[in-house]
Amino acid sequence: MKRRDIREAAFYLLFEKLFSDDTADMIIETAYEADNFELTDDTVNIFRNVSSNSDEFDGIIARFSETRQLSRIPKISIAILRLALYEIIYDDKVPANVAINEAVILSKKFAFDSDVQFINGVLGEFVRNMESDK
């Protein structure tokens, strides 16, 4: 399974989690039962890691979102931003520019046009700030 496919499958799980109070395990179990897309160990690990750090990621999103409050950001965009932030911060195999590009690709596929620029802007500003802090 390609990294892009793994990322998209993790996005599906993350998006589902935003509408449910179910635990990560329950969402994973439901996804296995539904068998709508391939679930790999990598997909499950990414989903678990993003889910367990969602408060941290939401704080970053709120900080770098100049135009929208967190509660006003569409859930699709939240899921994409959380996933990209996980890759930027915690996944040494994914360079920041690749994580941003992949987030833009996901947003072009699933989000509204205005959200594509928003996602790119939030992630770009976060990375620029992160690099200036080094």
Secondary structure, DSSP 4 states (H G I P E B T S, - for coil): --HHHHHHHHHHHHHHHTT----HHHHHHHHHHH-SS---HHHHHHHHHHHHTHHHHHHHHHHH-SS--GGGS-HHHHHHHHHHHHHHHH-TTS-HHHHHHHHHHHHHHHS-HHHHHHHHHHHHHHHHHHHHH-
